[in-house]
Amino acid sequence: MPIAQNPLSVEVTLPREDVALLKVEGYLDVDTATEFQHHLANQLHHGRRHFLLDLSEVPFMDSSGMNIILRVYQEARDLPGSVHIISPLPAVQRVLDLTGVSITVPVSQSVDEALSRVDAHPEGPQVPDA
């Protein structure tokens, strides 16, 4: 059985009952995105509405990782809830900026900052009517 070249580690903690903090370590790409998606789906299943994604230990993310973030963003928004990206490394921040994901999904520099944003809009982000 081959060993993954870039294993992914996801540690889930619950700062609050409806808030899941997922600390992600490793490459978030086509080989690891499904594992990340399973962690998010599990938290959705258990009633979490707000997702804090700590990407401070993710040196690389491709479109597979971005798609999962956007998918959970859509699901959380419908609850209503929210998704916040925390402390992405420069390479990941660049991908988020180039693709426009950082315009849609708020980027915070700390867990406390992200929690403050959750407190400011507990029913999710205020989206203007189209």
Phi and psi in radians as a Rosetta constraint file:
Dihedral C 1 N 2 CA 2 C 2 CIRCULARHARMONIC -1.242 0.35
Dihedral N 2 CA 2 C 2 N 3 CIRCULARHARMONIC 2.588 0.35
Dihedral C 2 N 3 CA 3 C 3 CIRCULARHARMONIC -1.651 0.35
Dihedral N 3 CA 3 C 3 N 4 CIRCULARHARMONIC 2.391 0.35
Dihedral C 3 N 4 CA 4 C 4 CIRCULARHARMONIC -1.028 0.35
Dihedral N 4 CA 4 C 4 N 5 CIRCULARHARMONIC 2.373 0.35
Dihedral C 4 N 5 CA 5 C 5 CIRCULARHARMONIC -1.150 0.35
Dihedral N 5 CA 5 C 5 N 6 CIRCULARHARMONIC -0.676 0.35
Dihedral C 5 N 6 CA 6 C 6 CIRCULARHARMONIC -2.261 0.35
Dihedral N 6 CA 6 C 6 N 7 CIRCULARHARMONIC 1.369 0.35
Dihedral C 6 N 7 CA 7 C 7 CIRCULARHARMONIC -1.082 0.35
Dihedral N 7 CA 7 C 7 N 8 CIRCULARHARMONIC 2.609 0.35
Dihedral C 7 N 8 CA 8 C 8 CIRCULARHARMONIC -1.882 0.35
Dihedral N 8 CA 8 C 8 N 9 CIRCULARHARMONIC 2.422 0.35
Dihedral C 8 N 9 CA 9 C 9 CIRCULARHARMONIC -2.112 0.35
Dihedral N 9 CA 9 C 9 N 10 CIRCULARHARMONIC 2.273 0.35
Dihedral C 9 N 10 CA 10 C 10 CIRCULARHARMONIC -2.231 0.35
Dihedral N 10 CA 10 C 10 N 11 CIRCULARHARMONIC 2.053 0.35
Dihedral C 10 N 11 CA 11 C 11 CIRCULARHARMONIC -1.870 0.35
Dihedral N 11 CA 11 C 11 N 12 CIRCULARHARMONIC 2.169 0.35
Dihedral C 11 N 12 CA 12 C 12 CIRCULARHARMONIC -1.888 0.35
Dihedral N 12 CA 12 C 12 N 13 CIRCULARHARMONIC 2.234 0.35
Dihedral C 12 N 13 CA 13 C 13 CIRCULARHARMONIC -2.254 0.35
Dihedral N 13 CA 13 C 13 N 14 CIRCULARHARMONIC 2.813 0.35
Dihedral C 13 N 14 CA 14 C 14 CIRCULARHARMONIC -2.097 0.35
Dihedral N 14 CA 14 C 14 N 15 CIRCULARHARMONIC 1.629 0.35
Dihedral C 14 N 15 CA 15 C 15 CIRCULARHARMONIC -1.092 0.35
Dihedral N 15 CA 15 C 15 N 16 CIRCULARHARMONIC -0.493 0.35
Dihedral C 15 N 16 CA 16 C 16 CIRCULARHARMONIC -2.563 0.35
Dihedral N 16 CA 16 C 16 N 17 CIRCULARHARMONIC 2.899 0.35
Dihedral C 16 N 17 CA 17 C 17 CIRCULARHARMONIC -1.049 0.35
Dihedral N 17 CA 17 C 17 N 18 CIRCULARHARMONIC -0.642 0.35
Dihedral C 17 N 18 CA 18 C 18 CIRCULARHARMONIC -1.789 0.35
Dihedral N 18 CA 18 C 18 N 19 CIRCULARHARMONIC 0.182 0.35
Dihedral C 18 N 19 CA 19 C 19 CIRCULARHARMONIC -2.101 0.35
Dihedral N 19 CA 19 C 19 N 20 CIRCULARHARMONIC 2.176 0.35
Dihedral C 19 N 20 CA 20 C 20 CIRCULARHARMONIC -1.906 0.35
Dihedral N 20 CA 20 C 20 N 21 CIRCULARHARMONIC 2.236 0.35
Dihedral C 20 N 21 CA 21 C 21 CIRCULARHARMONIC -1.812 0.35
Dihedral N 21 CA 21 C 21 N 22 CIRCULARHARMONIC 2.065 0.35
Dihedral C 21 N 22 CA 22 C 22 CIRCULARHARMONIC -1.933 0.35
Dihedral N 22 CA 22 C 22 N 23 CIRCULARHARMONIC 1.930 0.35
Dihedral C 22 N 23 CA 23 C 23 CIRCULARHARMONIC -1.614 0.35
Dihedral N 23 CA 23 C 23 N 24 CIRCULARHARMONIC 2.010 0.35
Dihedral C 23 N 24 CA 24 C 24 CIRCULARHARMONIC -1.838 0.35
Dihedral N 24 CA 24 C 24 N 25 CIRCULARHARMONIC 2.316 0.35
Dihedral C 24 N 25 CA 25 C 25 CIRCULARHARMONIC -2.258 0.35
Dihedral N 25 CA 25 C 25 N 26 CIRCULARHARMONIC 2.279 0.35
Dihedral C 25 N 26 CA 26 C 26 CIRCULARHARMONIC 1.969 0.35
Dihedral N 26 CA 26 C 26 N 27 CIRCULARHARMONIC -3.057 0.35
Dihedral C 26 N 27 CA 27 C 27 CIRCULARHARMONIC -1.323 0.35
Dihedral N 27 CA 27 C 27 N 28 CIRCULARHARMONIC 2.311 0.35
Dihedral C 27 N 28 CA 28 C 28 CIRCULARHARMONIC -1.891 0.35
Dihedral N 28 CA 28 C 28 N 29 CIRCULARHARMONIC 1.603 0.35
Dihedral C 28 N 29 CA 29 C 29 CIRCULARHARMONIC -2.468 0.35
Dihedral N 29 CA 29 C 29 N 30 CIRCULARHARMONIC -2.942 0.35
Dihedral C 29 N 30 CA 30 C 30 CIRCULARHARMONIC -1.003 0.35
Dihedral N 30 CA 30 C 30 N 31 CIRCULARHARMONIC -0.522 0.35
Dihedral C 30 N 31 CA 31 C 31 CIRCULARHARMONIC -1.386 0.35
Dihedral N 31 CA 31 C 31 N 32 CIRCULARHARMONIC -0.383 0.35
Dihedral C 31 N 32 CA 32 C 32 CIRCULARHARMONIC -2.088 0.35
Dihedral N 32 CA 32 C 32 N 33 CIRCULARHARMONIC -0.138 0.35
Dihedral C 32 N 33 CA 33 C 33 CIRCULARHARMONIC -1.077 0.35
Dihedral N 33 CA 33 C 33 N 34 CIRCULARHARMONIC -0.638 0.35
Dihedral C 33 N 34 CA 34 C 34 CIRCULARHARMONIC -1.097 0.35
Dihedral N 34 CA 34 C 34 N 35 CIRCULARHARMONIC -0.693 0.35
Dihedral C 34 N 35 CA 35 C 35 CIRCULARHARMONIC -1.094 0.35
Dihedral N 35 CA 35 C 35 N 36 CIRCULARHARMONIC -0.769 0.35
Dihedral C 35 N 36 CA 36 C 36 CIRCULARHARMONIC -1.064 0.35
Dihedral N 36 CA 36 C 36 N 37 CIRCULARHARMONIC -0.749 0.35
Dihedral C 36 N 37 CA 37 C 37 CIRCULARHARMONIC -1.073 0.35
Dihedral N 37 CA 37 C 37 N 38 CIRCULARHARMONIC -0.682 0.35
Dihedral C 37 N 38 CA 38 C 38 CIRCULARHARMONIC -1.097 0.35
Dihedral N 38 CA 38 C 38 N 39 CIRCULARHARMONIC -0.723 0.35
Dihedral C 38 N 39 CA 39 C 39 CIRCULARHARMONIC -1.085 0.35
Dihedral N 39 CA 39 C 39 N 40 CIRCULARHARMONIC -0.769 0.35
Dihedral C 39 N 40 CA 40 C 40 CIRCULARHARMONIC -1.139 0.35
Dihedral N 40 CA 40 C 40 N 41 CIRCULARHARMONIC -0.769 0.35
Dihedral C 40 N 41 CA 41 C 41 CIRCULARHARMONIC -1.075 0.35
Dihedral N 41 CA 41 C 41 N 42 CIRCULARHARMONIC -0.680 0.35
Dihedral C 41 N 42 CA 42 C 42 CIRCULARHARMONIC -1.079 0.35
Dihedral N 42 CA 42 C 42 N 43 CIRCULARHARMONIC -0.735 0.35
Dihedral C 42 N 43 CA 43 C 43 CIRCULARHARMONIC -1.218 0.35
Dihedral N 43 CA 43 C 43 N 44 CIRCULARHARMONIC -0.658 0.35
Dihedral C 43 N 44 CA 44 C 44 CIRCULARHARMONIC -1.060 0.35
Dihedral N 44 CA 44 C 44 N 45 CIRCULARHARMONIC -0.770 0.35
Dihedral C 44 N 45 CA 45 C 45 CIRCULARHARMONIC -1.035 0.35
Dihedral N 45 CA 45 C 45 N 46 CIRCULARHARMONIC -0.603 0.35
Dihedral C 45 N 46 CA 46 C 46 CIRCULARHARMONIC -1.552 0.35
Dihedral N 46 CA 46 C 46 N 47 CIRCULARHARMONIC 0.226 0.35
Dihedral C 46 N 47 CA 47 C 47 CIRCULARHARMONIC 1.550 0.35
Dihedral N 47 CA 47 C 47 N 48 CIRCULARHARMONIC 0.173 0.35
Dihedral C 47 N 48 CA 48 C 48 CIRCULARHARMONIC -1.244 0.35
Dihedral N 48 CA 48 C 48 N 49 CIRCULARHARMONIC 2.468 0.35
Dihedral C 48 N 49 CA 49 C 49 CIRCULARHARMONIC -1.999 0.35
Dihedral N 49 CA 49 C 49 N 50 CIRCULARHARMONIC -0.401 0.35
Dihedral C 49 N 50 CA 50 C 50 CIRCULARHARMONIC -2.080 0.35
Dihedral N 50 CA 50 C 50 N 51 CIRCULARHARMONIC 2.339 0.35
Dihedral C 50 N 51 CA 51 C 51 CIRCULARHARMONIC -2.182 0.35
Dihedral N 51 CA 51 C 51 N 52 CIRCULARHARMONIC 2.100 0.35
Dihedral C 51 N 52 CA 52 C 52 CIRCULARHARMONIC -1.844 0.35
Dihedral N 52 CA 52 C 52 N 53 CIRCULARHARMONIC 2.014 0.35
Dihedral C 52 N 53 CA 53 C 53 CIRCULARHARMONIC -1.844 0.35
Dihedral N 53 CA 53 C 53 N 54 CIRCULARHARMONIC 1.750 0.35
Dihedral C 53 N 54 CA 54 C 54 CIRCULARHARMONIC -1.431 0.35
Dihedral N 54 CA 54 C 54 N 55 CIRCULARHARMONIC 1.878 0.35
Dihedral C 54 N 55 CA 55 C 55 CIRCULARHARMONIC -1.849 0.35
Dihedral N 55 CA 55 C 55 N 56 CIRCULARHARMONIC 0.370 0.35
Dihedral C 55 N 56 CA 56 C 56 CIRCULARHARMONIC -1.171 0.35
Dihedral N 56 CA 56 C 56 N 57 CIRCULARHARMONIC -0.251 0.35
Dihedral C 56 N 57 CA 57 C 57 CIRCULARHARMONIC -2.035 0.35
Dihedral N 57 CA 57 C 57 N 58 CIRCULARHARMONIC 0.420 0.35
Dihedral C 57 N 58 CA 58 C 58 CIRCULARHARMONIC -1.908 0.35
Dihedral N 58 CA 58 C 58 N 59 CIRCULARHARMONIC 1.804 0.35
Dihedral C 58 N 59 CA 59 C 59 CIRCULARHARMONIC -1.365 0.35
Dihedral N 59 CA 59 C 59 N 60 CIRCULARHARMONIC -0.284 0.35
Dihedral C 59 N 60 CA 60 C 60 CIRCULARHARMONIC -2.635 0.35
Dihedral N 60 CA 60 C 60 N 61 CIRCULARHARMONIC 2.390 0.35
Dihedral C 60 N 61 CA 61 C 61 CIRCULARHARMONIC -2.464 0.35
Dihedral N 61 CA 61 C 61 N 62 CIRCULARHARMONIC 2.312 0.35
Dihedral C 61 N 62 CA 62 C 62 CIRCULARHARMONIC -1.853 0.35
Dihedral N 62 CA 62 C 62 N 63 CIRCULARHARMONIC -2.965 0.35
Dihedral C 62 N 63 CA 63 C 63 CIRCULARHARMONIC -1.108 0.35
Dihedral N 63 CA 63 C 63 N 64 CIRCULARHARMONIC -0.457 0.35
Dihedral C 63 N 64 CA 64 C 64 CIRCULARHARMONIC -1.096 0.35
Dihedral N 64 CA 64 C 64 N 65 CIRCULARHARMONIC -0.790 0.35
Dihedral C 64 N 65 CA 65 C 65 CIRCULARHARMONIC -1.135 0.35
Dihedral N 65 CA 65 C 65 N 66 CIRCULARHARMONIC -0.752 0.35
Dihedral C 65 N 66 CA 66 C 66 CIRCULARHARMONIC -1.091 0.35
Dihedral N 66 CA 66 C 66 N 67 CIRCULARHARMONIC -0.719 0.35
Dihedral C 66 N 67 CA 67 C 67 CIRCULARHARMONIC -1.078 0.35
Dihedral N 67 CA 67 C 67 N 68 CIRCULARHARMONIC -0.673 0.35
Dihedral C 67 N 68 CA 68 C 68 CIRCULARHARMONIC -1.194 0.35
Dihedral N 68 CA 68 C 68 N 69 CIRCULARHARMONIC -0.705 0.35
Dihedral C 68 N 69 CA 69 C 69 CIRCULARHARMONIC -1.071 0.35
Dihedral N 69 CA 69 C 69 N 70 CIRCULARHARMONIC -0.775 0.35
Dihedral C 69 N 70 CA 70 C 70 CIRCULARHARMONIC -1.160 0.35
Dihedral N 70 CA 70 C 70 N 71 CIRCULARHARMONIC -0.626 0.35
Dihedral C 70 N 71 CA 71 C 71 CIRCULARHARMONIC -1.148 0.35
Dihedral N 71 CA 71 C 71 N 72 CIRCULARHARMONIC -0.800 0.35
Dihedral C 71 N 72 CA 72 C 72 CIRCULARHARMONIC -1.203 0.35
Dihedral N 72 CA 72 C 72 N 73 CIRCULARHARMONIC -0.549 0.35
Dihedral C 72 N 73 CA 73 C 73 CIRCULARHARMONIC -1.044 0.35
Dihedral N 73 CA 73 C 73 N 74 CIRCULARHARMONIC -0.802 0.35
Dihedral C 73 N 74 CA 74 C 74 CIRCULARHARMONIC -1.095 0.35
Dihedral N 74 CA 74 C 74 N 75 CIRCULARHARMONIC -0.783 0.35
Dihedral C 74 N 75 CA 75 C 75 CIRCULARHARMONIC -1.133 0.35
Dihedral N 75 CA 75 C 75 N 76 CIRCULARHARMONIC -0.751 0.35
Dihedral C 75 N 76 CA 76 C 76 CIRCULARHARMONIC -1.152 0.35
Dihedral N 76 CA 76 C 76 N 77 CIRCULARHARMONIC -0.700 0.35
Dihedral C 76 N 77 CA 77 C 77 CIRCULARHARMONIC -1.060 0.35
Dihedral N 77 CA 77 C 77 N 78 CIRCULARHARMONIC -0.617 0.35
Dihedral C 77 N 78 CA 78 C 78 CIRCULARHARMONIC -1.277 0.35
Dihedral N 78 CA 78 C 78 N 79 CIRCULARHARMONIC -0.270 0.35
Dihedral C 78 N 79 CA 79 C 79 CIRCULARHARMONIC -1.215 0.35
Dihedral N 79 CA 79 C 79 N 80 CIRCULARHARMONIC -0.871 0.35
Dihedral C 79 N 80 CA 80 C 80 CIRCULARHARMONIC -1.533 0.35
Dihedral N 80 CA 80 C 80 N 81 CIRCULARHARMONIC 2.611 0.35
Dihedral C 80 N 81 CA 81 C 81 CIRCULARHARMONIC -2.736 0.35
Dihedral N 81 CA 81 C 81 N 82 CIRCULARHARMONIC -2.731 0.35
Dihedral C 81 N 82 CA 82 C 82 CIRCULARHARMONIC -2.720 0.35
Dihedral N 82 CA 82 C 82 N 83 CIRCULARHARMONIC 2.865 0.35
Dihedral C 82 N 83 CA 83 C 83 CIRCULARHARMONIC -2.283 0.35
Dihedral N 83 CA 83 C 83 N 84 CIRCULARHARMONIC 2.394 0.35
Dihedral C 83 N 84 CA 84 C 84 CIRCULARHARMONIC -2.333 0.35
Dihedral N 84 CA 84 C 84 N 85 CIRCULARHARMONIC 2.298 0.35
Dihedral C 84 N 85 CA 85 C 85 CIRCULARHARMONIC -1.638 0.35
Dihedral N 85 CA 85 C 85 N 86 CIRCULARHARMONIC 2.361 0.35
Dihedral C 85 N 86 CA 86 C 86 CIRCULARHARMONIC -2.071 0.35
Dihedral N 86 CA 86 C 86 N 87 CIRCULARHARMONIC 2.254 0.35
Dihedral C 86 N 87 CA 87 C 87 CIRCULARHARMONIC 0.833 0.35
Dihedral N 87 CA 87 C 87 N 88 CIRCULARHARMONIC 0.939 0.35
Dihedral C 87 N 88 CA 88 C 88 CIRCULARHARMONIC -1.188 0.35
Dihedral N 88 CA 88 C 88 N 89 CIRCULARHARMONIC 2.521 0.35
Dihedral C 88 N 89 CA 89 C 89 CIRCULARHARMONIC -1.159 0.35
Dihedral N 89 CA 89 C 89 N 90 CIRCULARHARMONIC 2.781 0.35
Dihedral C 89 N 90 CA 90 C 90 CIRCULARHARMONIC -0.916 0.35
Dihedral N 90 CA 90 C 90 N 91 CIRCULARHARMONIC -0.719 0.35
Dihedral C 90 N 91 CA 91 C 91 CIRCULARHARMONIC -1.127 0.35
Dihedral N 91 CA 91 C 91 N 92 CIRCULARHARMONIC -0.688 0.35
Dihedral C 91 N 92 CA 92 C 92 CIRCULARHARMONIC -1.278 0.35
Dihedral N 92 CA 92 C 92 N 93 CIRCULARHARMONIC -0.710 0.35
Dihedral C 92 N 93 CA 93 C 93 CIRCULARHARMONIC -1.027 0.35
Dihedral N 93 CA 93 C 93 N 94 CIRCULARHARMONIC -0.697 0.35
Dihedral C 93 N 94 CA 94 C 94 CIRCULARHARMONIC -1.077 0.35
Dihedral N 94 CA 94 C 94 N 95 CIRCULARHARMONIC -0.770 0.35
Dihedral C 94 N 95 CA 95 C 95 CIRCULARHARMONIC -1.102 0.35
Dihedral N 95 CA 95 C 95 N 96 CIRCULARHARMONIC -0.743 0.35
Dihedral C 95 N 96 CA 96 C 96 CIRCULARHARMONIC -1.073 0.35
Dihedral N 96 CA 96 C 96 N 97 CIRCULARHARMONIC -0.712 0.35
Dihedral C 96 N 97 CA 97 C 97 CIRCULARHARMONIC -1.224 0.35
Dihedral N 97 CA 97 C 97 N 98 CIRCULARHARMONIC -0.796 0.35
Dihedral C 97 N 98 CA 98 C 98 CIRCULARHARMONIC -1.110 0.35
Dihedral N 98 CA 98 C 98 N 99 CIRCULARHARMONIC -0.576 0.35
Dihedral C 98 N 99 CA 99 C 99 CIRCULARHARMONIC -1.604 0.35
Dihedral N 99 CA 99 C 99 N 100 CIRCULARHARMONIC -0.132 0.35
Dihedral C 99 N 100 CA 100 C 100 CIRCULARHARMONIC 1.451 0.35
Dihedral N 100 CA 100 C 100 N 101 CIRCULARHARMONIC 0.043 0.35
Dihedral C 100 N 101 CA 101 C 101 CIRCULARHARMONIC -1.089 0.35
Dihedral N 101 CA 101 C 101 N 102 CIRCULARHARMONIC -0.641 0.35
Dihedral C 101 N 102 CA 102 C 102 CIRCULARHARMONIC -1.208 0.35
Dihedral N 102 CA 102 C 102 N 103 CIRCULARHARMONIC -0.250 0.35
Dihedral C 102 N 103 CA 103 C 103 CIRCULARHARMONIC -1.380 0.35
Dihedral N 103 CA 103 C 103 N 104 CIRCULARHARMONIC -0.638 0.35
Dihedral C 103 N 104 CA 104 C 104 CIRCULARHARMONIC -1.455 0.35
Dihedral N 104 CA 104 C 104 N 105 CIRCULARHARMONIC -0.823 0.35
Dihedral C 104 N 105 CA 105 C 105 CIRCULARHARMONIC -1.790 0.35
Dihedral N 105 CA 105 C 105 N 106 CIRCULARHARMONIC 2.087 0.35
Dihedral C 105 N 106 CA 106 C 106 CIRCULARHARMONIC -1.063 0.35
Dihedral N 106 CA 106 C 106 N 107 CIRCULARHARMONIC 2.463 0.35
Dihedral C 106 N 107 CA 107 C 107 CIRCULARHARMONIC -1.950 0.35
Dihedral N 107 CA 107 C 107 N 108 CIRCULARHARMONIC 2.184 0.35
Dihedral C 107 N 108 CA 108 C 108 CIRCULARHARMONIC -2.017 0.35
Dihedral N 108 CA 108 C 108 N 109 CIRCULARHARMONIC 2.775 0.35
Dihedral C 108 N 109 CA 109 C 109 CIRCULARHARMONIC -1.654 0.35
Dihedral N 109 CA 109 C 109 N 110 CIRCULARHARMONIC -0.132 0.35
Dihedral C 109 N 110 CA 110 C 110 CIRCULARHARMONIC -2.702 0.35
Dihedral N 110 CA 110 C 110 N 111 CIRCULARHARMONIC 2.858 0.35
Dihedral C 110 N 111 CA 111 C 111 CIRCULARHARMONIC -1.092 0.35
Dihedral N 111 CA 111 C 111 N 112 CIRCULARHARMONIC -0.741 0.35
Dihedral C 111 N 112 CA 112 C 112 CIRCULARHARMONIC -1.049 0.35
Dihedral N 112 CA 112 C 112 N 113 CIRCULARHARMONIC -0.725 0.35
Dihedral C 112 N 113 CA 113 C 113 CIRCULARHARMONIC -1.097 0.35
Dihedral N 113 CA 113 C 113 N 114 CIRCULARHARMONIC -0.766 0.35
Dihedral C 113 N 114 CA 114 C 114 CIRCULARHARMONIC -1.117 0.35
Dihedral N 114 CA 114 C 114 N 115 CIRCULARHARMONIC -0.736 0.35
Dihedral C 114 N 115 CA 115 C 115 CIRCULARHARMONIC -1.109 0.35
Dihedral N 115 CA 115 C 115 N 116 CIRCULARHARMONIC -0.616 0.35
Dihedral C 115 N 116 CA 116 C 116 CIRCULARHARMONIC -1.105 0.35
Dihedral N 116 CA 116 C 116 N 117 CIRCULARHARMONIC -0.673 0.35
Dihedral C 116 N 117 CA 117 C 117 CIRCULARHARMONIC -1.176 0.35
Dihedral N 117 CA 117 C 117 N 118 CIRCULARHARMONIC -0.664 0.35
Dihedral C 117 N 118 CA 118 C 118 CIRCULARHARMONIC -1.075 0.35
Dihedral N 118 CA 118 C 118 N 119 CIRCULARHARMONIC -0.792 0.35
Dihedral C 118 N 119 CA 119 C 119 CIRCULARHARMONIC -1.096 0.35
Dihedral N 119 CA 119 C 119 N 120 CIRCULARHARMONIC -0.616 0.35
Dihedral C 119 N 120 CA 120 C 120 CIRCULARHARMONIC -1.210 0.35
Dihedral N 120 CA 120 C 120 N 121 CIRCULARHARMONIC -0.530 0.35
Dihedral C 120 N 121 CA 121 C 121 CIRCULARHARMONIC -2.433 0.35
Dihedral N 121 CA 121 C 121 N 122 CIRCULARHARMONIC 1.233 0.35
Dihedral C 121 N 122 CA 122 C 122 CIRCULARHARMONIC -1.075 0.35
Dihedral N 122 CA 122 C 122 N 123 CIRCULARHARMONIC -0.370 0.35
Dihedral C 122 N 123 CA 123 C 123 CIRCULARHARMONIC -1.648 0.35
Dihedral N 123 CA 123 C 123 N 124 CIRCULARHARMONIC 0.311 0.35
Dihedral C 123 N 124 CA 124 C 124 CIRCULARHARMONIC 1.692 0.35
Dihedral N 124 CA 124 C 124 N 125 CIRCULARHARMONIC 3.039 0.35
Dihedral C 124 N 125 CA 125 C 125 CIRCULARHARMONIC -1.168 0.35
Dihedral N 125 CA 125 C 125 N 126 CIRCULARHARMONIC 2.584 0.35
Dihedral C 125 N 126 CA 126 C 126 CIRCULARHARMONIC -1.434 0.35
Dihedral N 126 CA 126 C 126 N 127 CIRCULARHARMONIC 1.903 0.35
Dihedral C 126 N 127 CA 127 C 127 CIRCULARHARMONIC -1.780 0.35
Dihedral N 127 CA 127 C 127 N 128 CIRCULARHARMONIC 2.151 0.35
Dihedral C 127 N 128 CA 128 C 128 CIRCULARHARMONIC -1.117 0.35
Dihedral N 128 CA 128 C 128 N 129 CIRCULARHARMONIC 2.554 0.35
Dihedral C 128 N 129 CA 129 C 129 CIRCULARHARMONIC -1.169 0.35
Dihedral N 129 CA 129 C 129 N 130 CIRCULARHARMONIC 2.472 0.35
